[in-house]
């Protein structure tokens, strides 16, 4: 499911130019590039939270926060990058995830730990959320592309 979701995301963005990746329909919007960076940051965050079962270090937070929080810091950091930049980041993070999944027993998916608002959740749900988040943002990407096309006309 995660790989299918990633394939459809890549197909939606693979031919975009830097200008298209940076397009903002208003001054507080997220660009497509920002959303792609967000997808990679979310997956990296879940790798730490589930594979390592720990909190983030200060250094990890500094690196992840622009992609996790987006907003003005994301608009500053994620500009001027090519699609190859984003696709490389998405590929690297996914390869790490898949390789780590291969080392874990199936029962790991059902291990529960405190999660949102300190409520228990299993790793299956947590990783479902990773690609659920990507699917939601891919929908945003499609809307942004439609808005961009209207502006171009």
Secondary structure, DSSP 8 states (H G I E B T S, - for coil): -HHHHHHHHHHHHTT--HHHHH--SSTT---HHHHHHHHHHHHHHHIIIIIS-S---HHHHHHHHHHHH-HHHHHHHS-S--HHHHHHHHHHHHHHHHHHHHHS-GGGGG-EEE-GGG-EEEHHHHHHHHHHHHHHHHHHHHHHHHHHHHHH-
